[in-house]
Amino acid sequence: MDGCVVRLHSVSFSSVVEDNREAFTAQPIRVNFHQLLQLSDAPTLLPEVRNENVLMAVVALLDSALPDIGPQDIHDTVHSPGANTIILLRDHADVLQEYRVRAHRGSQGELLRPEMPEASQDHQVDSNWLSTLYSESEDSSEESCESEESDHRWSWEYFCTGVQEFLAAARKRREMREEAEEDEAIPPSAVGVECLLVAAAAYELKTLMTGETVLQVSLLATRKHYRRCGVGRYIIELLKTQSVCGQYDALLAHADSDAVDFFSHCGLTDDPLLNDKFREVRDEWANTTIMSYLPPFTTELHSRNPGFSLGLAELEIEVNV
């Protein structure tokens, strides 16, 4: 599983739209954005889409779902050298067809609010306008070295410089979709990365002072349209799969009050006695509860794609029923 970009097999989910159950497919990709954006010959995550724009869409989604954190902290977490991000992306042709069907029905969901303020020029991003990329109205139906710090600051400035152009392009694509009156009127160029992103989760492998290696889930969000489809639980199962994420002794998550039940249903525990051994990382995120999952002592991993190889009956039922 070496490399800054690892593509997994596509997985099918089902969602309920206007009382109709519809299936959709998404491809999970594990990416280290810090490494990817440093490569001169970097592979593209999406055809004809800049990798920087994928990062901007990921930050926007996480900022929309986790507004108390702030866009710069989210960016710095996703782009930190040791962080990896699991992203789920849909196929462009599938999403384009869905927009054309919605336009024909007269029920196309919005991906942006009607108005978005312009980005400032002082490298300060206001989450009130960045998070509008994935606003609640979008769907009808969630110590480094000095050189690393310098690179990190430059990256944030670069991000802020490009995000205004990115949002303007996303706004233009939305206008193109809204202006379409017939099925075939929506051109392929009207569907951008902001339409293809389903979910994202950032994590990092860390070695504690006790010598234990932990996988620390820092951020997790699913777009509103794709919630209650098993997407979030699928991502947790990916993170439990050590052939995907690497070897570790415990999986840790910092859950806010609204997410404790979700992580509990995914097999994590908030037992204070058990989790006291992880107090070293307990206070890294404010107003959260640390939760943990301890993997089995023996784990046979057969494939990069848990959707096909893990035999997760309960997950299969949740995803496909």
C-alpha positions in Angstrom: 0.0 0.0 0.0 2.9 2.4 -0.7 2.4 5.6 -2.6 0.7 8.9 -2.0 -2.4 7.8 -4.0 -4.0 4.4 -3.6 -7.2 3.6 -5.5 -9.6 1.0 -4.1 -12.3 -0.9 -6.0 -15.6 1.0 -6.4 -18.4 0.3 -4.0 -22.2 0.4 -4.5 -24.5 2.2 -2.0 -28.2 3.0 -2.0 -29.9 6.2 -1.0 -33.5 7.3 -0.7 -34.4 10.3 -2.9 -38.0 11.6 -2.9 -39.2 8.2 -1.4 -37.4 6.3 -4.2 -34.4 4.1 -3.4 -31.5 4.8 -5.8 -28.2 3.1 -6.1 -25.0 4.9 -6.6 -21.3 3.9 -6.9 -18.3 5.6 -5.5 -14.6 4.9 -5.6 -12.5 5.2 -2.4 -9.1 6.7 -2.7 -6.5 7.0 -0.1 -4.4 10.1 -0.6 -1.6 12.0 1.2 -2.2 15.5 0.0 1.1 16.8 1.4 3.1 14.4 -0.7 0.9 14.6 -3.7 1.1 18.4 -4.1 4.9 18.4 -3.8 5.3 16.1 -6.8 6.2 17.6 -10.2 4.7 14.6 -12.0 1.9 13.9 -9.6 -0.9 11.6 -10.7 -4.3 13.3 -11.1 -7.1 12.2 -8.7 -9.7 13.1 -11.3 -9.4 13.6 -15.1 -9.0 17.2 -16.1 -9.2 18.3 -12.4 -6.3 19.9 -10.6 -5.3 18.1 -7.4 -5.4 21.4 -5.6 -9.1 21.7 -6.4 -9.8 18.3 -5.0 -8.2 19.4 -1.7 -10.3 22.6 -1.8 -13.5 20.6 -2.2 -12.4 18.3 0.7 -11.7 21.2 3.0 -15.0 22.8 2.1 -16.9 19.6 2.8 -15.2 19.2 6.2 -15.7 22.8 7.1 -19.4 22.7 6.3 -19.9 19.6 8.5 -17.5 20.7 11.3 -18.0 24.5 11.4 -16.5 24.9 14.9 -13.0 23.8 13.8 -12.3 26.5 11.2 -11.1 26.1 7.6 -7.4 26.8 8.4 -7.2 24.1 11.1 -9.0 21.7 8.7 -6.6 22.5 5.9 -3.6 22.1 8.1 -4.9 18.8 9.4 -5.6 17.3 5.9 -2.4 18.7 4.4 0.0 17.8 7.3 2.9 15.6 6.3 1.8 12.5 8.2 -1.9 12.7 7.4 -3.8 10.5 4.9 -7.3 11.2 3.7 -9.9 8.7 2.5 -12.1 10.3 -0.2 -15.1 8.8 -2.0 -15.6 10.1 -5.5 -18.4 9.4 -7.9 -18.1 8.9 -11.6 -18.6 12.1 -13.7 -20.9 10.5 -16.2 -23.2 9.1 -13.5 -23.5 12.4 -11.7 -24.1 14.3 -15.0 -26.9 11.9 -15.9 -28.5 12.4 -12.4 -28.4 16.2 -12.9 -30.1 15.9 -16.3 -32.8 13.7 -14.8 -33.3 16.2 -12.0 -33.5 19.1 -14.4 -36.1 17.2 -16.4 -38.1 16.6 -13.3 -37.7 20.2 -12.2 -36.2 19.2 -8.9 -32.5 19.8 -9.2 -30.8 20.2 -5.8 -28.6 23.2 -5.1 -24.9 22.8 -4.5 -24.2 26.4 -3.6 -26.2 29.1 -1.9 -27.4 31.9 -4.2 -24.7 34.3 -3.0 -21.2 33.8 -1.8 -19.0 36.7 -0.6 -15.7 37.2 -2.3 -12.5 35.8 -0.8 -10.3 38.2 1.1 -6.8 39.0 0.0 -5.1 38.6 3.4 -5.0 34.8 3.5 -7.9 34.6 5.9 -10.7 32.3 4.9 -14.1 32.9 6.4 -15.9 29.5 6.9 -19.2 31.3 6.3 -18.4 31.5 2.6 -16.1 28.5 2.2 -18.7 26.1 3.7 -21.3 27.4 1.3 -19.9 25.0 -1.3 -21.7 22.2 0.7 -24.4 24.2 2.4 -27.5 22.6 4.0 -29.5 23.6 0.9 -27.5 21.5 -1.5 -29.7 18.4 -1.4 -33.4 17.6 -1.3 -33.1 14.6 1.0 -22.2 15.0 7.4 5.4 19.5 16.6 7.1 19.6 13.2 10.4 21.1 12.2 10.9 24.7 11.1 11.1 23.8 7.5 7.8 21.9 7.6 6.2 24.9 9.3 7.4 27.2 6.6 6.1 24.9 3.9 2.8 24.6 5.8 2.3 28.4 6.0 3.1 28.7 2.3 0.6 26.0 1.5 -2.2 27.8 3.4 -1.4 31.0 1.6 -1.4 29.1 -1.7 -4.7 27.6 -0.8 -6.3 30.9 0.0 -5.0 32.4 -3.3 -6.6 29.6 -5.4 -9.8 29.1 -3.5 -11.4 32.3 -4.8 -10.9 31.1 -8.4 -12.2 27.7 -7.4 -15.4 29.0 -5.9 -16.0 31.3 -8.9 -15.7 28.3 -11.2 -18.0 26.3 -9.0 -20.5 29.1 -9.0 -20.4 29.3 -12.8 -21.0 25.5 -13.0 -24.0 25.9 -10.8 -25.4 28.6 -13.0 -25.0 26.5 -16.0 -27.0 23.7 -14.4 -29.7 26.0 -13.3 -30.1 27.6 -16.7 -30.6 24.2 -18.3 -34.3 23.6 -19.2 -34.0 20.3 -21.0 -32.3 17.0 -20.3 -29.5 17.4 -22.8 -28.9 21.0 -22.0 -26.6 20.4 -19.1 -23.0 20.1 -20.6 -20.4 17.9 -19.0 -18.4 21.0 -18.0 -21.2 21.9 -15.6 -20.2 19.0 -13.3 -17.1 19.7 -11.2 -15.3 18.0 -8.4 -17.6 19.6 -5.8 -20.4 17.5 -7.4 -18.4 14.2 -7.3 -17.2 14.2 -3.7 -19.3 12.0 -1.5 -17.3 11.9 1.8 -13.9 12.4 3.3 -12.0 11.3 6.4 -8.5 12.4 7.6 -6.4 10.2 9.8 -2.8 9.8 10.9 -0.7 6.9 12.3 1.1 8.0 15.5 3.5 6.3 17.9 2.7 7.2 21.5 5.2 7.5 24.4 4.1 4.1 25.5 5.4 2.6 22.2 1.9 1.8 20.9 0.9 2.8 17.4 -2.5 4.3 17.0 -4.5 5.3 14.0 -6.0 8.7 14.9 -9.2 9.7 13.0 -9.1 13.5 13.0 -11.9 14.5 10.6 -14.9 12.7 9.0 -17.8 14.1 7.0 -20.3 12.9 4.5 -22.4 15.1 2.2 -26.0 15.5 3.3 -27.4 13.9 0.2 -25.4 10.7 0.9 -26.0 10.3 4.6 -27.9 7.3 6.0 -26.5 5.2 3.1 -23.8 3.4 5.0 -21.1 5.6 3.7 -19.7 6.8 7.0 -19.7 3.2 8.4 -18.0 2.0 5.3 -15.2 4.5 5.8 -14.8 3.3 9.4 -14.5 -0.3 8.2 -11.8 0.9 5.7 -9.9 2.5 8.6 -10.2 -0.8 10.5 -8.6 -2.6 7.6 -4.9 -2.6 8.2 -4.0 -3.6 4.7 -5.5 -0.2 3.7 -4.2 2.0 6.5 -1.2 0.2 8.0 -0.5 -1.7 11.2 -1.7 -0.2 14.5 -2.6 -1.2 18.1 -5.7 0.9 18.4 -8.0 3.1 16.3 -8.9 6.4 18.0 -11.5 9.0 17.1 -12.3 12.4 18.6 -16.1 12.5 18.6 -18.2 15.5 19.3 -21.5 15.0 21.2 -23.4 14.4 18.0 -21.0 11.7 16.7 -20.7 9.5 19.8 -23.6 7.3 18.9 -22.3 6.9 15.3 -18.9 5.8 16.5 -20.5 3.5 19.1 -22.5 1.8 16.4 -19.2 1.3 14.4 -17.7 -0.6 17.3 -15.7 2.1 19.1 -16.1 2.7 22.9 -15.9 5.7 25.0 -15.1 3.7 28.2 -13.0 6.2 30.3 -11.0 3.5 32.0 -10.0 1.8 28.7 -9.3 5.1 27.0 -7.2 6.6 29.8 -4.1 4.9 28.3 -4.6 7.3 25.3 -4.7 10.5 27.4 -1.6 11.6 25.5 -3.8 12.6 22.6 -7.0 13.2 24.5 -6.9 17.0 24.4 -5.8 17.5 20.8 -9.3 18.4 19.8 -11.5 20.6 22.2 -15.0 19.6 23.2 -14.7 16.0 22.0 -14.8 12.5 23.5 -12.0 10.1 22.7 -13.2 6.8 21.5 -11.3 3.7 20.6 -11.4 0.4 18.8 -8.9 -2.4 19.5 -8.4 -4.7 16.5 -8.4 -8.5 16.9 -5.0 -10.1 17.9 -5.0 -12.0 14.6 -6.3 -10.4 11.4 -6.1 -12.0 8.0 -6.3 -9.3 5.3 -6.9 -10.6 1.8 -7.6 -7.5 -0.3 -7.4 -3.8 -0.6 -11.2 -3.7 -0.9 -13.1 -4.6 2.3 -16.4 -4.3 0.4 -15.5 -7.5 -1.3 -13.2 -9.3 1.1 -14.0 -8.6 4.7 -17.2 -10.5 5.0 -18.9 -7.7 6.9 -22.5 -9.0 6.8 -24.0 -6.2 8.9 -22.3 -3.6 6.7 -23.4 -5.3 3.6 -27.0 -5.2 4.8 -26.8 -1.5 5.6 -25.2 -0.6 2.3 -27.4 -2.7 0.0 -30.8 -2.9 1.6 
